[in-house]
Amino acid sequence: MKLVFVTFLVAFCTATGANEIFTGGNFRPNNEDILNSDQLKSSRRNDKNAVPDLLTLSSELGLKAFYLLVRRAGLDSMLRGTDSLTVFAPTNSAFDRLPQNVKASLHNPEVLNRVLLYHIVPKELKSGSLQNNKVIKTANNRTVRVNVYENQEAGQDKVTTINGSPVYKKDQLAENGVLHVVDKVLFPLTKGTALQYLTQDMATYSQTVKLLEAAGVENTLNDTTAHTFLVPTNAALEKLDPAQLRHLMNDSKTASQIMKRHILQDVTFHVGFFDNEKVKTLGDNSEELTVLVGPGGMEVNGNGTFSRVLLADVPVTNGVVHVVDTLLYKP
């Protein structure tokens, strides 16, 4: 599958100035600053053949932002300890891409601690253990989802993702575990199922929830079976003629057919889609949608209607939510 990396209107897509992780903060260390840090084991500096701990390994891989944030959070002893861990360490550019308000939130020690612990798993998991749809509990008792996608480019390896973030370097070994380099900062933003995610923001999804209930499929968004959920907003439903929307609210058979069209059989984050891909839904006879991926974002075509993805890759306990701007329905 040809993987096309696209730009979405998501909370983490705003590019910012290089290397300055905190707004107004002094966050421009150079490699020498890190390698000469007292936090690095002296034995490692003297013996380049020694196996490093996870903290030292992150600095040697050039993951400066992650390394210094771990130290600021006081988690350095954890990554230098004897317990076996797995670390999903974001690249420097992943931190660079965070919007200023998100960077500013990391001034809060509690937020910083919570975000960093979300990148740590309290056991060693090498890449062979990162199987498709595996759900892993993190050090702060939250979960991340592993997905493995085929790569259609000849000779290319499969793409492994953590909450939709590609793993760029696998199996970087340390004396106390393993480190995998990822391309996004992982945020424990949501708790619960897809339905719980919607009900936490009824200002955006109240009509959507009503239509799901009318369709009798709300339990699908609330059970443990994992899917991809294409969720229209209230604004998407308001594009319909009011009489048409009222009709759907009172026609459970039609509403069910429509809403099942918005649920994909598999869990697919945006990096797992390719242009003109056919994807199976829970609709009648496994109705297929066509996914269109390009530099401007992603669209889905179903029932003769195009719907643009407004917000991609919202991880939920039973899959992933992509918010769309149009209901896949042609009266």
NORGI-V172939 format. One record per backbone hydrogen bond with DSSP energy under -0.5 kcal/mol. CO is the residue of the C=O (numbers start at 1). NH is the residue of the N-H. If there is no record, write none. Layout:
CO/NH
CO/NH
This chain:
1/3
1/152
1/153
2/4
3/5
4/6
6/8
8/10
10/13
13/15
17/20
19/21
22/25
25/27
30/34
31/35
32/36
34/37
37/40
41/45
42/46
43/47
46/48
47/50
50/52
52/175
53/57
54/58
55/59
56/60
57/61
58/63
59/62
62/64
63/67
64/68
65/69
66/70
67/71
68/72
69/73
70/75
70/76
71/74
75/79
76/80
78/81
79/54
79/55
85/178
86/121
87/89
87/180
88/90
89/182
91/95
92/96
93/97
95/98
96/16
99/103
100/104
101/105
102/106
103/106
104/107
105/108
107/109
108/112
109/113
110/114
111/115
112/116
113/117
114/118
116/119
117/120
117/139
119/88
120/139
121/86
121/123
123/125
126/129
127/130
129/131
131/134
134/136
134/146
136/144
138/141
142/138
144/136
145/163
146/133
147/161
149/159
150/152
153/156
158/160
159/149
160/167
161/147
161/163
162/165
164/166
165/162
166/168
166/183
169/181
171/173
172/179
174/177
176/85
177/174
178/87
179/172
180/89
181/168
181/169
182/91
184/186
187/189
192/317
193/197
194/198
195/199
196/200
198/201
199/202
201/204
201/205
202/206
204/234
205/209
206/210
207/211
208/212
209/213
210/214
211/215
212/216
212/217
212/218
213/216
217/220
217/221
218/221
219/222
219/223
221/194
221/195
227/320
228/230
228/264
229/231
229/322
230/232
231/324
233/237
234/238
236/239
236/327
237/240
241/244
241/245
242/246
243/247
244/248
245/249
246/250
247/250
248/251
250/252
251/255
252/256
253/257
254/258
255/259
256/260
257/261
259/262
260/263
260/282
260/283
262/230
262/264
263/282
264/228
266/268
269/272
270/273
273/4
274/277
277/279
277/291
279/289
280/265
283/286
284/287
287/281
289/279
289/291
290/301
291/276
291/277
291/293
292/299
294/297
295/7
297/294
298/309
299/292
300/302
300/307
301/290
302/305
305/302
307/300
308/310
308/325
311/323
313/315
314/321
316/319
318/227
319/316
320/229
321/314
322/231
323/310
323/311
324/233
327/329
329/331
